[in-house]
Amino acid sequence: MGKEIRETKLYLSLFEKYIRNLKENALSNYAQNDNFRRALIDYNTAGFNAYDNQTKNTIERMVKNLKSKFGYSTEGARQMAIYVIDRKLNKKY
């Protein structure tokens, strides 16, 4: 034996399923939430301050990640997120 747990077939299989599940369900809580979509539309406007802190923090973190990991501009990240929610792309992919 002598293998690290992270080197076993079972671990690798479970980890792959875990990652796939996270990706498939990343937006599931937000895609059905009209308030989240409205907050996305209001992002970077004065109206954005009217939303609860959790929604604001989630959107700010999402935009930051899209900018740093994929090179989106702030507006591009916002538009892409609205597009994904409107077209229900999280269910298709």
C-alpha positions, 0 to 999 in steps of 0.5 A, a space after each residue: 500500500 503506502 499511498 497517500 489518501 489523495 492518490 487512491 482511485 476512490 479519493 480521486 473518483 469522489 473528488 471529481 464527483 464533488 467538483 462536478 456537483 459544485 459546478 453544476 449547482 453553483 448558481 442554483 440558489 441564485 438562479 431562481 431568486 429574482 432579488 439576486 437578478 435585480 441586485 445584479 442589474 443594480 450592481 455599481 449603481 446607488 440602488 445596489 446599496 438597498 440590498 441585504 449584505 449577503 446578496 451584495 457580498 455574494 455578487 461582489 465576490 462573484 464579480 471579483 472572481 470573474 474578473 481575476 480568473 477569467 479577465 472580465 471587466 466589471 460590466 462584462 462580468 455583470 452582463 455575463 452573470 445576467 445572461 447565464 441566469 436569464 438563459 438558465 445556462 446553469 441547468 444546461 451545462 
